[in-house]
């Protein structure tokens, strides 16, 4: 009998990819207006440089463990004090942002570190103005809240994830608990964070389900403790043979029927 639902946040309930995409679009439009640069080319080059740079820092193993991606690094402040990894990230982030945009500009044909530094500050500004939630998010949460205990389990920095929730405060009241990997000390797919989630809900692995879009974190991690999961595959991605899932859906609105089906058996 399913009594509890554990949700991922980014690109499950919040449309984070769209927020990042739109922030790039707005920032690169400014570059086009000022320098005549191709905005799509600039975005491509900044994304490439950001990913390469991000993996070169000593903080990279920490960011992988907690689950913080290069594009969150382009706008997060990481003022969390709880872990030395966050303190190192906080020091690194301003230079990382400036370097990523400056290198991206140069790759796109404009060698201007001052303008690179300007764009590095514009991207966080635009990202904070552009939160997006999927159309079916609130309808689903309202329906499930009537019958299930609910926990939000998200990888990332507590300050950054909480900032995302402050941008969309309507999400918070639906959850009994909100657990951020950076506050716990390890991120999905580590088995222990799923076990901790169950302990907060006071449920067994057979009484809860993990719902998320990411096979490598949400699905792989819940598999480690043999908990049911629902993979949200909005983009028709190919499954990975080594990461099985209990159920696949294309949208959030399909989830209630899946849960009802399981609870009838």
N, C-alpha and C positions, 0 to 999 in steps of 0.2 A: 504493500500500500504506500503510494507516494504521499508524503505529508509536507515535504519541503522542496523549494525550488531555489537553486543557486544560479545567479545570473552573472555573466561577464558584462562589462560596461562598454568599452570602446568597440565600435562596429558590431555591437549586438543590440544595445539600447540607444547609445549615442552614435551618430554617424560621423565618427572622427575623421575618416578618410576624406569625406566631403569638406569638413572644416579646414583640414590641411590644404586640400586642393584649392579651395576658395581663397585662403590666405595667400597661397603662392600666386594665384591669379591676380589678386589686388596689388600685391607687392611688385610683381613683374610688370603690371600695367604702369606703375609709377616709373619703373626703369625705362619702359618704352617711351613714355612721355618725355622724360628728362634726357635720355641718351639715344633714342631711336633704335633701341635694341629689340630683337625678336623675343617677345615674352615667353613663348613656348620653349625656345632654345635655352633661355636663361633658367627657366624652371628645371629643365632637364639637367643642365650642368650643375646647378646648385644642389639638386638632389644627389647627383653622383658624388660631388665633392663632400657633401655633408656625411654621406654614408662612409666614404673612405676615411675621412678625418676622424669620425666618431670611433671607428674601430681601432684607431692608432693610439688613443689615449689610455693611460694606465687605469682609468675608471671603467674601461669596456667590459672586463669580466663581471664587475659589480652590476653594470647596467643590464647585462644579459641575465644575470641571476634574478634581479628584481623585475625585469621586463620593461625597460624604458627604451623607446626606439629613437633613432637619430633625429626625427622630425619633432618629437617632444623636446629634445635637447635644443632645438632652434627657438623655443619660446618659453620653456620652463625656467624658473629661478632656482629651484631646488634648495630652498632655505631650511629644509628639514635638519634638525640638530641630532637626531637619534642615532645616526650611523656615520662613521667617518667617510664612507663612500659618498654620501650626499654632500658633506662639507667639501670634499674634493671636487665634486661636480659643480657646486655653486661657484667655486673659484674658476673652474675651467670654462663654464658655459659662455661668458661674455666673449672671450677670445675665440671659442669654437664658432659661435654665431658669426662674428665678424669675418673670420677666416673662410668659413664655408661660402658666404655671400661674395667675398672679395675674389676668391678663387673661381667661383662659378661665373662671376662677371668677366674675369680674365679669359676663361675658356670660351666665353661667348663673344669675345672680341673687345672688351672694355677693361683696360687696366687702370682702375681708380679705387684705391683702398679707402679713401674718404667716403665715396659714394657707397662702397661695399658696407662700411660701418653704418651708414644711414639706413640702407635696406635691412641690415641685420636687426635694427630696432623697429622698423616698420612691420616686419613679419609678425612679431609677437603682438603688436597693436592690432593688426587685422585678425589674427587668430582669436584674440579675445572678444572680438566683435561678432564672431561667426560660429556660434554653437548650432548644431543641427541634431534633431532627434528624428528617428524613423516615424513614419506616419502611424504605424500600428503599435508603437511603444506603450503609450498611456492606456489605450483600450485594453491591451493585454494585461498590464500590471493591475488595473482596476478589477479585471475579471478574476485573476489568480489570487489576489489579496483576500478574497472572500473565503477561500478554501485551503490556502497553503501558507506555511511560514516561508518567509523570503529573505534571502541574503544576497548582497551584492559583493562579488569577489573580483577585484580588479588588480591587475599588475600595475606597478608604477610608483612614483613618488607621492607620499600622502599630500603634500602641499599642492602638487599639480592636479592630482585626481580630485581633491576637494575643491580646487578652483573650477574644474569642469562641472562639478555638481552644484557649485554656487551659481554658475551660468544657467543651469537648468534646475532650479530648486524644487520644481514639481516632482522630480524623480525620488527625492530622498524619503518622503513619508511612506512610500510603499514598502520599505525594507525594515525588517526587524534588526538587521545588523548590516554594517558596511565594513568590509575587510579589505585593506589595501596592502599589497605585498611588501611595500617598503616599510610599513609599520610592523609587519610580522617578522621580516628578516629574510624571507625567501619567497620566490614567485612561482606561479604556475609554470611548468607542470610538476613542480615538486609535490610529492604525495602528502607531505606533512601539512601543507596549507589547506588541502581538501579535508584532511582529518580534523584540523582545527575548525574549519567551517562547520562540519557536522557536529562537533562538540558545542559550538555556540548555539546551534539550532536544537541541540539535545536530541539528535536523530541518528539512526544507523545509516550505513551506506545503502541499505535496501529501501530506506524511507525517503530518499532525496534524489534529485536529478540535477545534473550540471547542464546549463544551456549557454552555448557560445559559438562564435564564428570561427575560432582558430583551432585547427586540428592539432597543432603542435603544443598548445598550452592548455586550452579548455578540455579538449577531448582526450588527449594523451594523458594529462594529469588525472582526470577522473577515472580513466581506465586503470591507472596504477592502483587504485583502491577498489576496483570492481564496482564502481558506482555507475548507474545508468546515465546516459548523456544524450543530448539532442544537438546535432550539428546544424547551425543555420548557414545554409549555402546559397546566399542571394545571388552570387556571381557565377553560379554553375561551374565551380572549380572541380577539377578531377580529384576523386578521393585518393588517399595514400594507402597502398596495400598494407603497410605496417601499422596503420592507426585506424582500427575499426571503430565504428560508432553504433550506438543503439538505434538511433532514428535520425533521419535527415529531413529537414524542412526548408522551404524556400522563403518563408516569411514568418514573423512572430505570430500571426493570427492562426497559424496551423497548430500551435502548441497545445491549446486547451483540449482538442480532440485526441491528441496523442496521450496526454495525461489521463483523460477519461478512459481511453482504451486500456491503458496499463492497469488502472485501478479496477476495471471490470474483471480482469483475469485473475 
